[in-house]
């Protein structure tokens, strides 16, 4: 029983560790805007709407590591993460 309670507490603490504020999202968006590939998403209307208003896409962007993103905003893995989040939402909306 104690093991079950410990596991539950671990899961809860992990969920709260990723609390993302609007400030985190905005800061990461500013860093990502330095990239040409992100600018292309901003110019394309369906992606633009997702970046502006979709909670899940914005949350995923906010979860990016702020310090690493500030050091190297051009890293390819960020493009992959953002593209995957956007494509997932586009596929869901088309279905």
Biopython code that builds the backbone (N, CA, C, O; Angstrom):
import numpy as np
from Bio.PDB.StructureBuilder import StructureBuilder

atoms = [
    (1, "UNK", "N", (0.824, -1.195, 0.000)),
    (1, "UNK", "CA", (0.000, 0.000, 0.000)),
    (1, "UNK", "C", (0.872, 1.264, 0.000)),
    (1, "UNK", "O", (0.572, 2.235, -0.694)),
    (2, "UNK", "N", (1.947, 1.236, 0.783)),
    (2, "UNK", "CA", (2.845, 2.382, 0.857)),
    (2, "UNK", "C", (3.505, 2.609, -0.499)),
    (2, "UNK", "O", (3.703, 3.752, -0.910)),
    (3, "UNK", "N", (3.838, 1.549, -1.179)),
    (3, "UNK", "CA", (4.450, 1.657, -2.504)),
    (3, "UNK", "C", (3.490, 2.317, -3.493)),
    (3, "UNK", "O", (3.904, 3.123, -4.327)),
    (4, "UNK", "N", (2.229, 1.975, -3.395)),
    (4, "UNK", "CA", (1.209, 2.569, -4.263)),
    (4, "UNK", "C", (1.069, 4.062, -3.997)),
    (4, "UNK", "O", (0.945, 4.844, -4.940)),
    (5, "UNK", "N", (1.086, 4.464, -2.752)),
    (5, "UNK", "CA", (0.991, 5.881, -2.391)),
    (5, "UNK", "C", (2.230, 6.631, -2.865)),
    (5, "UNK", "O", (2.123, 7.756, -3.353)),
    (6, "UNK", "N", (3.405, 6.017, -2.727)),
    (6, "UNK", "CA", (4.631, 6.647, -3.206)),
    (6, "UNK", "C", (4.601, 6.843, -4.721)),
    (6, "UNK", "O", (5.026, 7.882, -5.228)),
    (7, "UNK", "N", (4.101, 5.848, -5.433)),
    (7, "UNK", "CA", (4.005, 5.949, -6.890)),
    (7, "UNK", "C", (3.038, 7.063, -7.281)),
    (7, "UNK", "O", (3.308, 7.826, -8.208)),
    (8, "UNK", "N", (1.929, 7.154, -6.584)),
    (8, "UNK", "CA", (0.936, 8.202, -6.852)),
    (8, "UNK", "C", (1.541, 9.588, -6.611)),
    (8, "UNK", "O", (1.352, 10.496, -7.420)),
    (9, "UNK", "N", (2.255, 9.749, -5.519)),
    (9, "UNK", "CA", (2.897, 11.032, -5.220)),
    (9, "UNK", "C", (3.954, 11.388, -6.264)),
    (9, "UNK", "O", (4.107, 12.553, -6.631)),
    (10, "UNK", "N", (4.673, 10.388, -6.732)),
    (10, "UNK", "CA", (5.683, 10.615, -7.762)),
    (10, "UNK", "C", (5.034, 11.101, -9.058)),
    (10, "UNK", "O", (5.541, 12.017, -9.705)),
    (11, "UNK", "N", (3.930, 10.494, -9.426)),
    (11, "UNK", "CA", (3.211, 10.900, -10.638)),
    (11, "UNK", "C", (2.688, 12.326, -10.496)),
    (11, "UNK", "O", (2.795, 13.121, -11.429)),
    (12, "UNK", "N", (2.130, 12.648, -9.351)),
    (12, "UNK", "CA", (1.618, 14.011, -9.126)),
    (12, "UNK", "C", (2.739, 15.041, -9.157)),
    (12, "UNK", "O", (2.581, 16.108, -9.749)),
    (13, "UNK", "N", (3.856, 14.737, -8.535)),
    (13, "UNK", "CA", (4.960, 15.692, -8.528)),
    (13, "UNK", "C", (5.523, 15.875, -9.926)),
    (13, "UNK", "O", (5.955, 16.973, -10.277)),
    (14, "UNK", "N", (5.525, 14.826, -10.726)),
    (14, "UNK", "CA", (6.005, 14.921, -12.105)),
    (14, "UNK", "C", (5.070, 15.801, -12.934)),
    (14, "UNK", "O", (5.530, 16.600, -13.749)),
    (15, "UNK", "N", (3.771, 15.656, -12.729)),
    (15, "UNK", "CA", (2.796, 16.461, -13.467)),
    (15, "UNK", "C", (2.941, 17.940, -13.120)),
    (15, "UNK", "O", (2.845, 18.794, -14.001)),
    (16, "UNK", "N", (3.168, 18.244, -11.859)),
    (16, "UNK", "CA", (3.303, 19.646, -11.449)),
    (16, "UNK", "C", (4.659, 20.233, -11.808)),
    (16, "UNK", "O", (4.814, 21.454, -11.829)),
    (17, "UNK", "N", (5.635, 19.394, -12.089)),
    (17, "UNK", "CA", (6.958, 19.890, -12.469)),
    (17, "UNK", "C", (6.913, 20.590, -13.818)),
    (17, "UNK", "O", (7.782, 21.406, -14.125)),
    (18, "UNK", "N", (5.909, 20.278, -14.620)),
    (18, "UNK", "CA", (5.799, 20.871, -15.942)),
    (18, "UNK", "C", (4.715, 21.942, -16.009)),
    (18, "UNK", "O", (4.074, 22.114, -17.046)),
    (19, "UNK", "N", (4.511, 22.649, -14.927)),
    (19, "UNK", "CA", (3.612, 23.790, -14.974)),
    (19, "UNK", "C", (4.217, 24.831, -15.892)),
    (19, "UNK", "O", (5.341, 25.281, -15.672)),
    (20, "UNK", "N", (3.493, 25.208, -16.898)),
    (20, "UNK", "CA", (3.992, 26.146, -17.891)),
    (20, "UNK", "C", (3.156, 27.412, -17.811)),
    (20, "UNK", "O", (1.927, 27.363, -17.857)),
    (21, "UNK", "N", (3.828, 28.534, -17.690)),
    (21, "UNK", "CA", (3.117, 29.808, -17.637)),
    (21, "UNK", "C", (3.065, 30.438, -19.024)),
    (21, "UNK", "O", (3.794, 30.040, -19.932)),
    (22, "UNK", "N", (2.209, 31.405, -19.165)),
    (22, "UNK", "CA", (2.123, 32.141, -20.427)),
    (22, "UNK", "C", (3.435, 32.865, -20.714)),
    (22, "UNK", "O", (3.812, 33.040, -21.873)),
    (23, "UNK", "N", (4.128, 33.284, -19.659)),
    (23, "UNK", "CA", (5.438, 33.935, -19.836)),
    (23, "UNK", "C", (6.449, 32.972, -20.459)),
    (23, "UNK", "O", (7.235, 33.367, -21.320)),
    (24, "UNK", "N", (6.428, 31.699, -20.023)),
    (24, "UNK", "CA", (7.319, 30.688, -20.600)),
    (24, "UNK", "C", (7.015, 30.499, -22.088)),
    (24, "UNK", "O", (7.920, 30.416, -22.918)),
    (25, "UNK", "N", (5.741, 30.433, -22.394)),
    (25, "UNK", "CA", (5.326, 30.241, -23.785)),
    (25, "UNK", "C", (5.778, 31.419, -24.630)),
    (25, "UNK", "O", (6.335, 31.229, -25.711)),
    (26, "UNK", "N", (5.542, 32.638, -24.149)),
    (26, "UNK", "CA", (5.923, 33.830, -24.907)),
    (26, "UNK", "C", (7.439, 33.922, -25.094)),
    (26, "UNK", "O", (7.914, 34.274, -26.174)),
    (27, "UNK", "N", (8.187, 33.609, -24.051)),
    (27, "UNK", "CA", (9.652, 33.670, -24.140)),
    (27, "UNK", "C", (10.163, 32.658, -25.169)),
    (27, "UNK", "O", (11.049, 32.969, -25.964)),
    (28, "UNK", "N", (9.608, 31.460, -25.149)),
    (28, "UNK", "CA", (10.032, 30.451, -26.110)),
    (28, "UNK", "C", (9.614, 30.815, -27.532)),
    (28, "UNK", "O", (10.353, 30.564, -28.483)),
    (29, "UNK", "N", (8.441, 31.402, -27.674)),
    (29, "UNK", "CA", (7.984, 31.837, -29.002)),
    (29, "UNK", "C", (8.919, 32.911, -29.548)),
    (29, "UNK", "O", (9.230, 32.913, -30.739)),
    (30, "UNK", "N", (9.364, 33.815, -28.696)),
    (30, "UNK", "CA", (10.297, 34.860, -29.140)),
    (30, "UNK", "C", (11.603, 34.251, -29.632)),
    (30, "UNK", "O", (12.156, 34.692, -30.640)),
    (31, "UNK", "N", (12.095, 33.241, -28.925)),
    (31, "UNK", "CA", (13.326, 32.570, -29.350)),
    (31, "UNK", "C", (13.112, 31.820, -30.663)),
    (31, "UNK", "O", (13.970, 31.840, -31.546)),
    (32, "UNK", "N", (11.968, 31.164, -30.782)),
    (32, "UNK", "CA", (11.696, 30.397, -31.998)),
    (32, "UNK", "C", (11.483, 31.300, -33.209)),
    (32, "UNK", "O", (11.758, 30.894, -34.338)),
    (33, "UNK", "N", (11.004, 32.501, -32.990)),
    (33, "UNK", "CA", (10.771, 33.430, -34.105)),
    (33, "UNK", "C", (12.063, 33.833, -34.807)),
    (33, "UNK", "O", (12.018, 34.430, -35.883)),
    (34, "UNK", "N", (13.192, 33.522, -34.228)),
    (34, "UNK", "CA", (14.484, 33.820, -34.847)),
    (34, "UNK", "C", (14.798, 32.848, -35.991)),
    (34, "UNK", "O", (15.754, 33.052, -36.739)),
    (35, "UNK", "N", (13.997, 31.806, -36.120)),
    (35, "UNK", "CA", (14.239, 30.774, -37.125)),
    (35, "UNK", "C", (13.357, 30.982, -38.347)),
    (35, "UNK", "O", (12.187, 31.349, -38.232)),
    (36, "UNK", "N", (13.933, 30.742, -39.515)),
    (36, "UNK", "CA", (13.163, 30.849, -40.756)),
    (36, "UNK", "C", (12.041, 29.815, -40.810)),
    (36, "UNK", "O", (10.938, 30.118, -41.266)),
    (37, "UNK", "N", (12.315, 28.598, -40.347)),
    (37, "UNK", "CA", (11.290, 27.563, -40.403)),
    (37, "UNK", "C", (10.095, 27.920, -39.531)),
    (37, "UNK", "O", (8.958, 27.597, -39.878)),
    (38, "UNK", "N", (10.339, 28.585, -38.397)),
    (38, "UNK", "CA", (9.225, 28.985, -37.537)),
    (38, "UNK", "C", (8.448, 30.128, -38.190)),
    (38, "UNK", "O", (7.222, 30.181, -38.093)),
    (39, "UNK", "N", (9.149, 31.028, -38.847)),
    (39, "UNK", "CA", (8.492, 32.121, -39.560)),
    (39, "UNK", "C", (7.559, 31.580, -40.644)),
    (39, "UNK", "O", (6.499, 32.154, -40.893)),
    (40, "UNK", "N", (7.945, 30.491, -41.279)),
    (40, "UNK", "CA", (7.081, 29.878, -42.291)),
    (40, "UNK", "C", (5.800, 29.341, -41.671)),
    (40, "UNK", "O", (4.730, 29.441, -42.271)),
    (41, "UNK", "N", (5.900, 28.776, -40.484)),
    (41, "UNK", "CA", (4.695, 28.320, -39.790)),
    (41, "UNK", "C", (3.800, 29.502, -39.433)),
    (41, "UNK", "O", (2.577, 29.414, -39.541)),
    (42, "UNK", "N", (4.403, 30.594, -39.013)),
    (42, "UNK", "CA", (3.626, 31.776, -38.631)),
    (42, "UNK", "C", (2.895, 32.356, -39.844)),
    (42, "UNK", "O", (1.785, 32.870, -39.703)),
    (43, "UNK", "N", (3.492, 32.281, -41.017)),
    (43, "UNK", "CA", (2.878, 32.822, -42.231)),
    (43, "UNK", "C", (1.768, 31.936, -42.788)),
    (43, "UNK", "O", (0.867, 32.428, -43.468)),
    (44, "UNK", "N", (1.823, 30.645, -42.508)),
    (44, "UNK", "CA", (0.830, 29.695, -43.026)),
    (44, "UNK", "C", (-0.391, 29.683, -42.094)),
    (44, "UNK", "O", (-0.271, 29.382, -40.907)),
    (45, "UNK", "N", (-1.554, 30.010, -42.644)),
    (45, "UNK", "CA", (-2.747, 30.272, -41.830)),
    (45, "UNK", "C", (-3.166, 29.148, -40.878)),
    (45, "UNK", "O", (-3.382, 29.433, -39.700)),
    (46, "UNK", "N", (-3.292, 27.896, -41.311)),
    (46, "UNK", "CA", (-3.732, 26.894, -40.317)),
    (46, "UNK", "C", (-2.742, 26.752, -39.153)),
    (46, "UNK", "O", (-3.143, 26.597, -38.000)),
    (47, "UNK", "N", (-1.454, 26.808, -39.471)),
    (47, "UNK", "CA", (-0.445, 26.692, -38.411)),
    (47, "UNK", "C", (-0.445, 27.937, -37.526)),
    (47, "UNK", "O", (-0.274, 27.844, -36.310)),
    (48, "UNK", "N", (-0.634, 29.081, -38.134)),
    (48, "UNK", "CA", (-0.664, 30.340, -37.382)),
    (48, "UNK", "C", (-1.765, 30.301, -36.321)),
    (48, "UNK", "O", (-1.546, 30.684, -35.171)),
    (49, "UNK", "N", (-2.936, 29.839, -36.717)),
    (49, "UNK", "CA", (-4.049, 29.768, -35.770)),
    (49, "UNK", "C", (-3.745, 28.803, -34.625)),
    (49, "UNK", "O", (-4.101, 29.064, -33.476)),
    (50, "UNK", "N", (-3.094, 27.700, -34.939)),
    (50, "UNK", "CA", (-2.722, 26.749, -33.887)),
    (50, "UNK", "C", (-1.696, 27.367, -32.940)),
    (50, "UNK", "O", (-1.795, 27.196, -31.725)),
    (51, "UNK", "N", (-0.720, 28.077, -33.479)),
    (51, "UNK", "CA", (0.300, 28.710, -32.640)),
    (51, "UNK", "C", (-0.286, 29.780, -31.741)),
    (51, "UNK", "O", (0.184, 29.986, -30.621)),
    (52, "UNK", "N", (-1.298, 30.451, -32.223)),
    (52, "UNK", "CA", (-1.908, 31.532, -31.451)),
    (52, "UNK", "C", (-2.893, 31.011, -30.409)),
    (52, "UNK", "O", (-2.901, 31.479, -29.271)),
    (53, "UNK", "N", (-3.719, 30.047, -30.797)),
    (53, "UNK", "CA", (-4.847, 29.732, -29.931)),
    (53, "UNK", "C", (-4.927, 28.309, -29.392)),
    (53, "UNK", "O", (-5.673, 28.068, -28.443)),
    (54, "UNK", "N", (-4.193, 27.365, -29.956)),
    (54, "UNK", "CA", (-4.332, 25.991, -29.495)),
    (54, "UNK", "C", (-3.553, 25.757, -28.204)),
    (54, "UNK", "O", (-2.341, 25.966, -28.140)),
    (55, "UNK", "N", (-4.265, 25.327, -27.197)),
    (55, "UNK", "CA", (-3.681, 25.144, -25.867)),
    (55, "UNK", "C", (-2.575, 24.086, -25.855)),
    (55, "UNK", "O", (-1.535, 24.284, -25.227)),
    (56, "UNK", "N", (-2.797, 22.972, -26.542)),
    (56, "UNK", "CA", (-1.815, 21.885, -26.525)),
    (56, "UNK", "C", (-0.523, 22.259, -27.251)),
    (56, "UNK", "O", (0.569, 21.941, -26.782)),
    (57, "UNK", "N", (-0.646, 22.930, -28.386)),
    (57, "UNK", "CA", (0.539, 23.348, -29.134)),
    (57, "UNK", "C", (1.325, 24.372, -28.316)),
    (57, "UNK", "O", (2.549, 24.286, -28.217)),
    (58, "UNK", "N", (0.628, 25.328, -27.740)),
    (58, "UNK", "CA", (1.301, 26.355, -26.945)),
    (58, "UNK", "C", (1.956, 25.747, -25.702)),
    (58, "UNK", "O", (3.047, 26.153, -25.304)),
    (59, "UNK", "N", (1.286, 24.782, -25.104)),
    (59, "UNK", "CA", (1.844, 24.109, -23.932)),
    (59, "UNK", "C", (3.124, 23.365, -24.303)),
    (59, "UNK", "O", (4.097, 23.382, -23.550)),
    (60, "UNK", "N", (3.120, 22.716, -25.459)),
    (60, "UNK", "CA", (4.319, 21.984, -25.907)),
    (60, "UNK", "C", (5.484, 22.938, -26.150)),
    (60, "UNK", "O", (6.629, 22.625, -25.822)),
    (61, "UNK", "N", (5.191, 24.095, -26.722)),
    (61, "UNK", "CA", (6.235, 25.104, -26.938)),
    (61, "UNK", "C", (6.725, 25.639, -25.597)),
    (61, "UNK", "O", (7.922, 25.871, -25.424)),
    (62, "UNK", "N", (5.831, 25.834, -24.667)),
    (62, "UNK", "CA", (6.212, 26.332, -23.351)),
    (62, "UNK", "C", (7.059, 25.358, -22.560)),
    (62, "UNK", "O", (7.826, 25.769, -21.690)),
    (63, "UNK", "N", (6.932, 24.069, -22.849)),
    (63, "UNK", "CA", (7.707, 23.051, -22.130)),
    (63, "UNK", "C", (9.153, 22.956, -22.595)),
    (63, "UNK", "O", (9.970, 22.306, -21.942)),
    (64, "UNK", "N", (9.477, 23.595, -23.713)),
    (64, "UNK", "CA", (10.866, 23.569, -24.175)),
    (64, "UNK", "C", (11.763, 24.226, -23.133)),
    (64, "UNK", "O", (11.352, 25.165, -22.452)),
    (65, "UNK", "N", (12.962, 23.737, -23.017)),
    (65, "UNK", "CA", (13.907, 24.263, -22.032)),
    (65, "UNK", "C", (14.328, 25.684, -22.416)),
    (65, "UNK", "O", (14.985, 25.888, -23.436)),
    (66, "UNK", "N", (13.946, 26.655, -21.596)),
    (66, "UNK", "CA", (14.187, 28.075, -21.897)),
    (66, "UNK", "C", (15.667, 28.389, -22.063)),
    (66, "UNK", "O", (16.050, 29.107, -22.986)),
    (67, "UNK", "N", (16.491, 27.861, -21.185)),
    (67, "UNK", "CA", (17.926, 28.175, -21.218)),
    (67, "UNK", "C", (18.595, 27.591, -22.454)),
    (67, "UNK", "O", (19.388, 28.263, -23.112)),
    (68, "UNK", "N", (18.280, 26.356, -22.765)),
    (68, "UNK", "CA", (18.863, 25.731, -23.958)),
    (68, "UNK", "C", (18.362, 26.405, -25.227)),
    (68, "UNK", "O", (19.109, 26.583, -26.188)),
    (69, "UNK", "N", (17.105, 26.770, -25.216)),
    (69, "UNK", "CA", (16.531, 27.441, -26.376)),
    (69, "UNK", "C", (17.178, 28.803, -26.597)),
    (69, "UNK", "O", (17.405, 29.200, -27.740)),
    (70, "UNK", "N", (17.474, 29.514, -25.528)),
    (70, "UNK", "CA", (18.131, 30.815, -25.647)),
    (70, "UNK", "C", (19.562, 30.670, -26.167)),
    (70, "UNK", "O", (20.044, 31.523, -26.913)),
    (71, "UNK", "N", (20.237, 29.592, -25.775)),
    (71, "UNK", "CA", (21.611, 29.370, -26.234)),
    (71, "UNK", "C", (21.666, 29.007, -27.712)),
    (71, "UNK", "O", (22.531, 29.483, -28.446)),
    (72, "UNK", "N", (20.736, 28.159, -28.139)),
    (72, "UNK", "CA", (20.774, 27.665, -29.516)),
    (72, "UNK", "C", (19.352, 27.515, -30.063)),
    (72, "UNK", "O", (18.819, 26.406, -30.096)),
    (73, "UNK", "N", (18.736, 28.614, -30.490)),
    (73, "UNK", "CA", (17.364, 28.525, -30.995)),
    (73, "UNK", "C", (17.253, 27.844, -32.349)),
    (73, "UNK", "O", (16.147, 27.534, -32.792)),
    (74, "UNK", "N", (18.383, 27.603, -33.017)),
    (74, "UNK", "CA", (18.368, 27.016, -34.351)),
    (74, "UNK", "C", (18.524, 25.497, -34.341)),
    (74, "UNK", "O", (18.650, 24.883, -35.401)),
    (75, "UNK", "N", (18.519, 24.897, -33.179)),
    (75, "UNK", "CA", (18.707, 23.457, -33.058)),
    (75, "UNK", "C", (17.563, 22.712, -33.769)),
    (75, "UNK", "O", (16.396, 23.079, -33.627)),
    (76, "UNK", "N", (17.901, 21.680, -34.523)),
    (76, "UNK", "CA", (16.916, 20.947, -35.321)),
    (76, "UNK", "C", (15.861, 20.235, -34.485)),
    (76, "UNK", "O", (14.732, 20.058, -34.941)),
    (77, "UNK", "N", (16.205, 19.832, -33.287)),
    (77, "UNK", "CA", (15.227, 19.105, -32.470)),
    (77, "UNK", "C", (14.029, 19.986, -32.117)),
    (77, "UNK", "O", (12.919, 19.480, -31.958)),
    (78, "UNK", "N", (14.239, 21.292, -31.994)),
    (78, "UNK", "CA", (13.113, 22.187, -31.720)),
    (78, "UNK", "C", (12.157, 22.216, -32.903)),
    (78, "UNK", "O", (10.939, 22.240, -32.728)),
    (79, "UNK", "N", (12.713, 22.213, -34.097)),
    (79, "UNK", "CA", (11.877, 22.186, -35.300)),
    (79, "UNK", "C", (11.053, 20.900, -35.329)),
    (79, "UNK", "O", (9.869, 20.917, -35.664)),
    (80, "UNK", "N", (11.684, 19.805, -34.979)),
    (80, "UNK", "CA", (10.992, 18.516, -34.972)),
    (80, "UNK", "C", (9.860, 18.507, -33.941)),
    (80, "UNK", "O", (8.766, 18.023, -34.230)),
    (81, "UNK", "N", (10.110, 19.027, -32.766)),
    (81, "UNK", "CA", (9.099, 19.051, -31.699)),
    (81, "UNK", "C", (7.910, 19.911, -32.101)),
    (81, "UNK", "O", (6.761, 19.497, -31.941)),
    (82, "UNK", "N", (8.176, 21.099, -32.618)),
    (82, "UNK", "CA", (7.091, 22.008, -33.018)),
    (82, "UNK", "C", (6.317, 21.426, -34.192)),
    (82, "UNK", "O", (5.087, 21.464, -34.205)),
    (83, "UNK", "N", (7.029, 20.889, -35.176)),
    (83, "UNK", "CA", (6.368, 20.311, -36.344)),
    (83, "UNK", "C", (5.472, 19.140, -35.943)),
    (83, "UNK", "O", (4.361, 18.997, -36.454)),
    (84, "UNK", "N", (5.948, 18.327, -35.053)),
    (84, "UNK", "CA", (5.166, 17.169, -34.602)),
    (84, "UNK", "C", (3.889, 17.616, -33.879)),
    (84, "UNK", "O", (2.820, 17.045, -34.099)),
    (85, "UNK", "N", (3.996, 18.620, -33.033)),
    (85, "UNK", "CA", (2.826, 19.126, -32.316)),
    (85, "UNK", "C", (1.804, 19.724, -33.286)),
    (85, "UNK", "O", (0.602, 19.495, -33.149)),
    (86, "UNK", "N", (2.287, 20.485, -34.259)),
    (86, "UNK", "CA", (1.388, 21.097, -35.238)),
    (86, "UNK", "C", (0.736, 20.048, -36.133)),
    (86, "UNK", "O", (-0.469, 20.103, -36.379)),
    (87, "UNK", "N", (1.515, 19.107, -36.614)),
    (87, "UNK", "CA", (0.968, 18.072, -37.489)),
    (87, "UNK", "C", (-0.055, 17.213, -36.774)),
    (87, "UNK", "O", (-1.054, 16.806, -37.366)),
    (88, "UNK", "N", (0.189, 16.941, -35.522)),
    (88, "UNK", "CA", (-0.750, 16.151, -34.732)),
    (88, "UNK", "C", (-2.106, 16.852, -34.666)),
    (88, "UNK", "O", (-3.146, 16.203, -34.783)),
    (89, "UNK", "N", (-2.100, 18.158, -34.482)),
    (89, "UNK", "CA", (-3.343, 18.915, -34.406)),
    (89, "UNK", "C", (-4.014, 19.054, -35.764)),
    (89, "UNK", "O", (-5.240, 19.013, -35.857)),
    (90, "UNK", "N", (-3.223, 19.217, -36.814)),
    (90, "UNK", "CA", (-3.788, 19.316, -38.172)),
    (90, "UNK", "C", (-4.468, 18.006, -38.546)),
    (90, "UNK", "O", (-5.556, 18.016, -39.121)),
    (91, "UNK", "N", (-3.841, 16.880, -38.226)),
    (91, "UNK", "CA", (-4.413, 15.569, -38.538)),
    (91, "UNK", "C", (-5.717, 15.361, -37.773)),
    (91, "UNK", "O", (-6.689, 14.844, -38.324)),
    (92, "UNK", "N", (-5.738, 15.763, -36.507)),
    (92, "UNK", "CA", (-6.941, 15.601, -35.686)),
    (92, "UNK", "C", (-8.065, 16.475, -36.237)),
    (92, "UNK", "O", (-9.215, 16.037, -36.280)),
    (93, "UNK", "N", (-7.755, 17.697, -36.657)),
    (93, "UNK", "CA", (-8.804, 18.589, -37.151)),
    (93, "UNK", "C", (-9.332, 18.155, -38.519)),
    (93, "UNK", "O", (-10.476, 18.458, -38.856)),
    (94, "UNK", "N", (-8.514, 17.445, -39.318)),
    (94, "UNK", "CA", (-8.950, 16.972, -40.617)),
    (94, "UNK", "C", (-9.826, 15.721, -40.505)),
    (94, "UNK", "O", (-10.627, 15.439, -41.396)),
    (95, "UNK", "N", (-9.674, 14.987, -39.430)),
    (95, "UNK", "CA", (-10.410, 13.722, -39.272)),
    (95, "UNK", "C", (-11.871, 13.915, -38.991)),
    (95, "UNK", "O", (-12.604, 12.938, -38.837)),
]
sb = StructureBuilder()
sb.init_structure("model")
sb.init_model(0)
sb.init_chain("A")
sb.init_seg("    ")
for serial, (resi, resn, name, xyz) in enumerate(atoms, 1):
    if name == "N":
        sb.init_residue(resn, " ", resi, " ")
    sb.init_atom(name, np.array(xyz, "f"), 0.0, 1.0, " ", f" {name:<3s}", serial, name[0])
structure = sb.get_structure()
